[in-house]
Amino acid sequence: MVTEIIVCSLIFVPTPSDINEFKECKEQEQKVEHVSEWIPLIMTYFPQDQWLTASLVMYCESRGKKSATNYNTEHTGLYKDTADRGLFQINSITFAWAKDKLNLKNNPYNPDISAYMSAWIVKHFGWAWWSSSEHCWGANA
């Protein structure tokens, strides 16, 4: 199933540039493989041209752990003392705002809700919501 999202290959006489691209591709492939149990979910909610990015963001945010929680104790301002939760680490403030717009129940750890809400956010606002982890996934976006 990972091959539906990413395929890494080299030409017969690769250049140094080809080798670097191949190495980066293999690193991405390993990240996608790590969250491969969630690929059907990603394929359900995201358009095909976003499958790779969604897989990488999920890996970078939660490592595919649906119960992942990150408490923002060192933030200042609006996000101080909030929590990022679930597969895509949606912040508690964002979740409260978006769940009302999408008529969802309050369960940020539900994989379907996390993926659905994330796809909706990407559709309307792009991947900027996950800019803090872009160093991990951004080479593809």
C-alpha positions as CSV (number, residue, x, y, z in Angstrom):
1,M,0.0,0.0,0.0
2,V,2.9,2.4,0.6
3,T,3.8,2.1,-3.1
4,E,0.5,3.8,-3.9
5,I,1.9,6.8,-2.1
6,I,5.6,6.8,-2.8
7,V,8.0,5.1,-5.2
8,C,11.7,5.6,-5.1
9,S,13.9,4.7,-8.0
10,L,17.2,5.4,-9.6
11,I,18.2,5.6,-13.2
12,F,21.0,3.2,-14.5
13,V,23.8,5.8,-14.3
14,P,22.7,8.1,-11.4
15,T,24.2,11.5,-10.9
16,P,25.1,12.8,-7.4
17,S,21.8,14.8,-7.6
18,D,19.9,11.6,-8.4
19,I,21.5,9.8,-5.4
20,N,20.5,12.7,-3.0
21,E,16.9,12.7,-4.3
22,F,16.8,8.9,-3.9
23,K,18.1,9.1,-0.3
24,E,15.4,11.8,0.5
25,C,12.8,9.6,-1.1
26,K,13.8,6.6,1.0
27,E,13.6,8.7,4.2
28,Q,10.1,9.7,3.2
29,E,9.2,6.1,2.4
30,Q,10.3,5.0,5.9
31,K,8.1,7.7,7.5
32,V,5.1,6.6,5.4
33,E,5.7,3.0,6.2
34,H,5.7,3.9,9.9
35,V,2.1,5.2,9.6
36,S,1.0,2.7,7.0
37,E,-1.9,1.4,9.1
38,W,-3.5,4.8,8.6
39,I,-3.1,5.0,4.8
40,P,-6.7,3.9,4.1
41,L,-7.9,6.7,6.4
42,I,-5.7,9.2,4.5
43,M,-7.0,7.9,1.2
44,T,-10.6,8.4,2.4
45,Y,-10.3,12.0,3.5
46,F,-7.5,13.6,1.4
47,P,-7.3,14.0,-2.4
48,Q,-4.7,11.7,-4.0
49,D,-2.3,14.6,-4.6
50,Q,-2.1,15.1,-0.8
51,W,-1.7,11.5,0.3
52,L,2.1,11.8,0.7
53,T,2.0,15.1,2.5
54,A,-0.8,13.9,4.8
55,S,1.2,10.7,5.6
56,L,4.4,12.7,6.3
57,V,2.5,15.3,8.5
58,M,0.9,12.5,10.5
59,Y,4.3,10.8,11.0
60,C,5.9,14.1,12.0
61,E,3.1,15.1,14.3
62,S,2.2,11.9,16.2
63,R,4.2,9.0,14.7
64,G,0.8,7.5,14.0
65,K,-0.2,7.3,17.6
66,K,-3.9,8.1,17.8
67,S,-3.6,8.9,21.5
68,A,-0.7,11.3,21.1
69,T,-0.9,14.5,23.2
70,N,1.4,17.4,23.4
71,Y,0.8,20.0,26.1
72,N,1.8,23.6,25.1
73,T,3.1,24.7,28.5
74,E,5.9,26.9,27.1
75,H,3.8,28.8,24.6
76,T,2.7,32.4,25.3
77,G,-0.5,34.1,24.2
78,L,-3.5,32.3,22.7
79,Y,-1.9,28.8,22.7
80,K,-0.5,28.9,26.3
81,D,-1.7,25.8,28.2
82,T,-3.5,24.2,25.3
83,A,-3.0,20.7,24.0
84,D,-2.4,19.2,20.5
85,R,-4.1,15.9,20.2
86,G,-4.6,12.9,18.0
87,L,-3.0,11.7,14.8
88,F,-2.6,15.2,13.3
89,Q,-2.1,16.9,16.6
90,I,-4.9,19.4,16.2
91,N,-4.7,22.1,18.9
92,S,-7.6,22.2,21.4
93,I,-8.5,25.7,20.4
94,T,-8.6,24.8,16.7
95,F,-10.6,21.7,17.5
96,A,-13.2,23.6,19.5
97,W,-13.6,26.1,16.7
98,A,-13.7,23.6,13.8
99,K,-15.9,20.9,15.5
100,D,-18.8,23.4,15.6
101,K,-18.3,24.3,12.0
102,L,-18.3,20.6,11.0
103,N,-21.0,19.5,13.5
104,L,-18.7,17.0,15.1
105,K,-18.6,15.5,18.6
106,N,-15.8,16.4,20.9
107,N,-13.3,13.5,20.4
108,P,-10.0,14.7,19.0
109,Y,-8.5,11.2,19.4
110,N,-10.9,9.6,17.0
111,P,-8.8,8.8,13.9
112,D,-11.7,9.5,11.5
113,I,-12.5,12.9,13.1
114,S,-8.8,13.8,13.2
115,A,-8.3,13.0,9.5
116,Y,-11.6,14.5,8.4
117,M,-11.0,17.7,10.3
118,S,-7.4,17.9,9.0
119,A,-8.5,17.4,5.4
120,W,-11.1,20.2,5.9
121,I,-8.4,22.5,7.3
122,V,-6.1,21.8,4.5
123,K,-8.8,22.3,1.9
124,H,-9.6,25.8,3.3
125,F,-6.3,27.0,4.7
126,G,-3.5,24.8,3.3
127,W,-0.8,23.0,5.3
128,A,0.2,26.1,7.3
129,W,-1.6,24.7,10.4
130,W,1.3,22.3,10.7
131,S,4.1,24.8,10.0
132,S,5.9,24.0,13.3
133,S,6.8,20.5,12.0
134,E,7.5,21.6,8.4
135,H,11.2,20.9,8.8
136,C,10.2,17.2,9.1
137,W,7.6,16.9,6.2
138,G,8.0,20.1,4.2
139,A,10.4,18.9,1.5
140,N,7.4,17.3,-0.2
141,A,4.7,20.0,0.1
